[in-house]
Amino acid sequence: MIETLGQYFQFSFVQYAFIVGVLISLCSSLLGVTLVLKRFSFIGDGLSHVAFGAISIAAVLNLSNNMFLVLPITIVSAILLLRTGKNTKIQGDAAIAMISVSALALGYLIMNIFSASANITGDVCTTLFGSTSILTLRKSEVWLCVILSILVIAAFVIFYNKIFAVTFDENFAQAVGTHASIYNLVIAVIIAIIIVLAMNLVGSLLISALVIFPALSAMRIFKSFKSVTICSACISVICSVIGLLISILAGTPVGSTIVVADLAAFLICTIIGKIAK
């Protein structure tokens, strides 16, 4: 097995897949805790469907790099989603469901009506479940992922205290002078970037698992925000690496394998948490 892995790692596309996989998993786990505590767990699901719709438009326009269209649309949607979620007439979960279903339906409709591809089913499956797109990354895409990941991690570290305050008690944070709306905007932008990056790894339908599972797993064992965040990051990276290894050796779908690894980690952490009580 080790010899086989050594042979695989000689290929640049495998190296790219692991670099991107680790970075995306790390970024995804950082805000997972915040989303769970703010009861916005499914915002990743909603934004991933928005990204799917944007990718459909980019495919019809034959854009060489869809990131320049998908990322701005997803960021704007994230901002609108968080603002709409505070509207008393449209609650957060309803806003997510509305945007999620609309974007998914619109994207699929566009791909069917305007797409020039002969394999629409394959294109949709690849976008929704990740398929093997993580193993076909170009060097430019890897560098873009590295740069965006560094920006996400830097933003989280710099604004850590403010994100912590806004996460636990937004009203109190505003009362003591914290501009909660600005930091909610930062959270929205970071989430949007993470969603777009994760599309290549697990696909739009499985992104929520990548964001939420590590946070829930860490919460089974630890209680403090800092400990849960660090543990969540470790679990996410480990599961991503294990999922990629199994996928390469066994030929299983990358995204689904990583999510199953996250599920296994959650069950293990649940058992550990119960034993530790």
Backbone torsions as a table, in degrees:
resi	resn	phi	psi	omega
1	MET	NA	-44.7	-179.8
2	ILE	-63.7	-39.8	178.9
3	GLU	-64.6	-39.2	178.7
4	THR	-64.7	-43.8	178.3
5	LEU	-62.9	-39.5	178.1
6	GLY	-59.8	-38.3	177.9
7	GLN	-67.9	-41.0	179.3
8	TYR	-64.7	-38.8	-175.7
9	PHE	-72.7	-5.6	174.4
10	GLN	-75.3	-18.6	180.0
11	PHE	-86.2	135.7	-177.2
12	SER	-64.9	-34.0	-177.0
13	PHE	-66.7	-29.4	176.3
14	VAL	-72.1	-42.1	177.3
15	GLN	-61.3	-43.7	178.3
16	TYR	-60.9	-42.0	-178.4
17	ALA	-61.4	-42.1	-178.6
18	PHE	-72.0	-38.2	177.4
19	ILE	-61.4	-50.6	-179.1
20	VAL	-66.2	-41.2	-179.7
21	GLY	-60.1	-45.5	179.8
22	VAL	-65.7	-44.4	-178.5
23	LEU	-64.9	-44.2	-179.7
24	ILE	-65.1	-42.0	179.4
25	SER	-62.7	-41.9	179.2
26	LEU	-63.2	-47.5	-179.4
27	CYS	-64.6	-40.6	-177.9
28	SER	-62.8	-37.2	-175.8
29	SER	-74.2	-24.8	-174.6
30	LEU	-62.8	-42.6	-177.6
31	LEU	-97.9	-0.7	178.5
32	GLY	-59.9	-41.8	-179.9
33	VAL	-63.1	-43.7	179.2
34	THR	-61.9	-43.8	-178.5
35	LEU	-65.9	-38.6	178.8
36	VAL	-65.4	-46.0	-177.4
37	LEU	-69.9	-30.4	178.2
38	LYS	-87.0	4.5	179.8
39	ARG	58.4	39.5	174.9
40	PHE	-119.9	39.6	-175.1
41	SER	-59.3	-33.6	-174.8
42	PHE	-93.9	10.3	177.7
43	ILE	-65.0	-33.1	176.5
44	GLY	-62.1	-39.3	178.9
45	ASP	-64.0	-45.6	-179.8
46	GLY	-63.8	-45.0	-178.6
47	LEU	-69.4	-32.2	178.6
48	SER	-65.1	-34.9	177.6
49	HIS	-72.1	-33.9	173.6
50	VAL	-62.7	-43.8	178.4
51	ALA	-62.0	-36.5	177.3
52	PHE	-61.7	-44.0	177.4
53	GLY	-62.3	-40.9	179.3
54	ALA	-66.6	-38.0	177.6
55	ILE	-64.5	-36.7	177.6
56	SER	-62.1	-43.3	178.4
57	ILE	-64.1	-42.9	179.9
58	ALA	-62.8	-37.6	179.5
59	ALA	-65.9	-40.5	178.8
60	VAL	-65.9	-36.4	-180.0
61	LEU	-80.5	-4.9	-179.9
62	ASN	58.0	42.2	178.0
63	LEU	-73.4	134.5	-178.8
64	SER	-69.6	-33.8	176.9
65	ASN	-130.4	102.7	-175.0
66	ASN	-72.4	-9.6	-177.6
67	MET	-59.8	-34.3	-176.5
68	PHE	-70.3	-17.5	175.7
69	LEU	-101.5	-42.4	-175.0
70	VAL	-67.1	-44.1	-175.9
71	LEU	-63.3	-49.5	178.6
72	PRO	-61.2	-41.0	-179.8
73	ILE	-63.7	-41.8	-179.2
74	THR	-68.4	-38.4	178.3
75	ILE	-64.2	-46.6	178.7
76	VAL	-61.2	-41.6	179.1
77	SER	-64.3	-38.9	178.8
78	ALA	-62.7	-42.6	178.9
79	ILE	-64.3	-46.8	179.3
80	LEU	-63.5	-37.1	-178.2
81	LEU	-66.0	-43.5	179.3
82	LEU	-68.7	-36.0	178.2
83	ARG	-71.2	-42.3	179.2
84	THR	-65.5	-34.1	-178.9
85	GLY	-63.6	-19.4	178.6
86	LYS	-90.8	-5.7	179.1
87	ASN	-72.6	128.4	-177.5
88	THR	-65.4	-23.1	-179.1
89	LYS	-83.7	-27.4	178.5
90	ILE	-127.9	100.3	-177.4
91	GLN	-70.8	164.4	-174.4
92	GLY	-53.8	-47.7	-177.4
93	ASP	-67.9	-35.7	178.3
94	ALA	-68.0	-39.3	179.1
95	ALA	-64.1	-42.5	179.1
96	ILE	-63.4	-45.5	179.9
97	ALA	-62.1	-41.6	-178.6
98	MET	-63.2	-50.6	-178.7
99	ILE	-67.9	-40.4	-177.7
100	SER	-60.0	-53.9	-177.3
101	VAL	-66.0	-42.0	-178.7
102	SER	-62.4	-45.9	-178.5
103	ALA	-66.7	-39.8	-179.8
104	LEU	-64.7	-45.2	-179.9
105	ALA	-66.5	-42.4	-179.5
106	LEU	-63.7	-43.4	180.0
107	GLY	-62.0	-45.0	-179.5
108	TYR	-66.6	-38.0	178.4
109	LEU	-63.5	-44.1	179.6
110	ILE	-62.8	-42.7	-179.1
111	MET	-64.6	-33.7	180.0
112	ASN	-76.8	-36.8	-175.7
113	ILE	-81.7	-43.7	-170.4
114	PHE	-109.2	-14.9	-174.2
115	SER	-64.6	138.1	178.1
116	ALA	-93.0	-3.4	-179.1
117	SER	-71.4	143.9	178.6
118	ALA	-85.1	-11.7	-177.0
119	ASN	-121.4	69.2	-178.2
120	ILE	-63.8	-41.3	-180.0
121	THR	-59.6	-43.0	179.0
122	GLY	-65.6	-40.8	178.9
123	ASP	-63.1	-43.5	179.4
124	VAL	-64.7	-44.2	-179.8
125	CYS	-61.8	-41.8	179.2
126	THR	-62.8	-42.4	-178.6
127	THR	-70.4	-38.3	-176.5
128	LEU	-77.1	-37.1	-173.4
129	PHE	-116.1	4.9	176.9
130	GLY	85.7	-43.1	178.7
131	SER	48.4	-129.8	-177.5
132	THR	-107.8	15.5	-176.1
133	SER	-61.8	-27.7	178.7
134	ILE	-67.2	-22.7	-179.1
135	LEU	-94.7	6.8	179.0
136	THR	-124.9	28.9	-177.8
137	LEU	-73.5	141.6	174.4
138	ARG	-89.2	160.6	-178.1
139	LYS	-60.1	-38.0	179.8
140	SER	-64.0	-37.5	178.7
141	GLU	-67.7	-37.0	178.1
142	VAL	-64.7	-44.9	179.4
143	TRP	-64.1	-38.4	176.9
144	LEU	-63.4	-40.9	177.5
145	CYS	-64.1	-41.2	179.1
146	VAL	-62.3	-46.1	-178.5
147	ILE	-63.9	-47.2	-179.8
148	LEU	-65.3	-37.3	179.0
149	SER	-64.7	-41.7	177.8
150	ILE	-62.0	-42.0	178.4
151	LEU	-62.9	-41.7	179.6
152	VAL	-64.0	-47.9	-179.1
153	ILE	-64.2	-42.9	179.5
154	ALA	-62.4	-43.6	179.4
155	ALA	-63.0	-40.9	-179.9
156	PHE	-65.2	-42.4	-179.3
157	VAL	-66.9	-45.6	-177.5
158	ILE	-63.7	-43.2	-175.7
159	PHE	-100.9	20.9	-175.1
160	TYR	-55.3	-49.9	-177.4
161	ASN	-62.7	-39.4	180.0
162	LYS	-69.8	-41.0	178.0
163	ILE	-63.4	-39.5	177.3
164	PHE	-59.9	-46.3	-178.2
165	ALA	-65.5	-44.3	-179.1
166	VAL	-67.5	-31.9	-178.8
167	THR	-67.1	-45.6	-172.3
168	PHE	-85.7	-38.6	-179.6
169	ASP	-154.6	90.9	-176.1
170	GLU	-65.5	-37.7	-179.6
171	ASN	-65.2	-43.1	178.5
172	PHE	-65.8	-39.7	179.1
173	ALA	-60.3	-40.0	177.3
174	GLN	-67.9	-36.3	-178.5
175	ALA	-65.3	-31.3	-178.6
176	VAL	-94.0	10.8	173.2
177	GLY	100.7	1.7	178.3
178	THR	-78.6	130.5	178.7
179	HIS	-80.8	85.7	-173.9
180	ALA	-59.7	-37.3	-178.2
181	SER	-62.1	-36.6	179.7
182	ILE	-66.8	-42.9	-178.3
183	TYR	-75.8	-26.7	170.7
184	ASN	-66.5	-34.7	176.1
185	LEU	-65.6	-41.9	176.8
186	VAL	-60.5	-45.0	178.7
187	ILE	-60.1	-43.3	-179.0
188	ALA	-62.3	-43.8	-179.7
189	VAL	-65.5	-43.6	179.5
190	ILE	-62.2	-43.2	179.2
191	ILE	-60.0	-44.7	-179.0
192	ALA	-61.0	-43.6	179.0
193	ILE	-62.6	-42.9	179.9
194	ILE	-61.9	-43.2	-178.9
195	ILE	-61.3	-46.4	-179.1
196	VAL	-63.4	-41.2	179.1
197	LEU	-65.4	-38.3	-175.0
198	ALA	-76.0	-12.6	-179.2
199	MET	-57.8	-40.2	-179.0
200	ASN	-71.9	-22.7	-175.0
201	LEU	-86.6	-53.0	-174.8
202	VAL	-123.0	-4.6	-179.3
203	GLY	83.7	164.8	-172.7
204	SER	-69.7	-29.7	-176.8
205	LEU	-79.0	-17.8	-174.1
206	LEU	-110.5	2.6	-175.8
207	ILE	-62.8	-39.0	-178.9
208	SER	-56.5	-37.2	179.3
209	ALA	-64.2	-39.5	-179.3
210	LEU	-66.0	-31.8	-178.9
211	VAL	-84.0	-41.4	-169.4
212	ILE	-91.7	-41.9	-174.0
213	PHE	-55.7	-49.3	180.0
214	PRO	-59.7	-38.3	179.1
215	ALA	-65.0	-46.0	179.3
216	LEU	-64.3	-36.9	178.6
217	SER	-63.9	-46.5	-179.7
218	ALA	-64.0	-34.5	179.6
219	MET	-67.5	-19.7	177.9
220	ARG	-71.0	-23.8	-174.6
221	ILE	-109.3	-45.0	-175.4
222	PHE	-109.0	162.5	-177.0
223	LYS	-119.8	-31.3	-177.8
224	SER	-78.7	150.5	-177.4
225	PHE	-59.4	-44.7	-177.5
226	LYS	-65.8	-45.3	-179.1
227	SER	-64.4	-42.1	179.8
228	VAL	-64.2	-41.8	-179.8
229	THR	-63.4	-45.4	180.0
230	ILE	-65.2	-45.1	179.6
231	CYS	-64.1	-40.4	178.9
232	SER	-60.5	-42.8	179.1
233	ALA	-63.0	-43.8	179.8
234	CYS	-63.0	-47.0	-179.9
235	ILE	-61.4	-43.5	-178.0
236	SER	-61.9	-46.0	-179.8
237	VAL	-65.2	-44.6	-179.7
238	ILE	-61.6	-45.8	-180.0
239	CYS	-64.3	-37.0	178.6
240	SER	-64.6	-44.9	179.2
241	VAL	-64.5	-45.3	178.5
242	ILE	-61.7	-44.6	179.2
243	GLY	-61.1	-42.5	178.5
244	LEU	-65.8	-40.9	179.2
245	LEU	-62.5	-48.1	179.6
246	ILE	-62.8	-41.2	-178.9
247	SER	-61.8	-42.4	-179.2
248	ILE	-69.7	-42.2	-177.1
249	LEU	-75.6	-38.9	-175.1
250	ALA	-99.3	-9.6	179.5
251	GLY	73.6	24.2	179.8
252	THR	-86.8	160.3	177.5
253	PRO	-59.7	132.8	-174.3
254	VAL	-60.7	-54.5	-175.7
255	GLY	-59.2	-48.6	-178.7
256	SER	-62.7	-39.4	-179.1
257	THR	-65.1	-41.2	179.0
258	ILE	-65.1	-42.1	179.8
259	VAL	-64.7	-40.2	177.2
260	VAL	-63.6	-37.9	176.2
261	ALA	-63.2	-39.9	176.4
262	ASP	-64.4	-39.0	177.6
263	LEU	-63.4	-43.3	178.7
264	ALA	-62.6	-40.9	178.3
265	ALA	-63.2	-39.3	178.7
266	PHE	-62.4	-44.4	179.8
267	LEU	-64.4	-40.7	178.5
268	ILE	-64.6	-45.4	179.6
269	CYS	-64.2	-35.4	177.6
270	THR	-62.7	-44.0	179.0
271	ILE	-64.9	-44.2	178.9
272	ILE	-61.1	-42.0	-179.7
273	GLY	-62.6	-39.1	180.0
274	LYS	-71.5	-36.9	178.6
275	ILE	-68.0	-37.5	-176.9
276	ALA	-71.5	-19.0	-179.0
277	LYS	-70.6	NA	NA
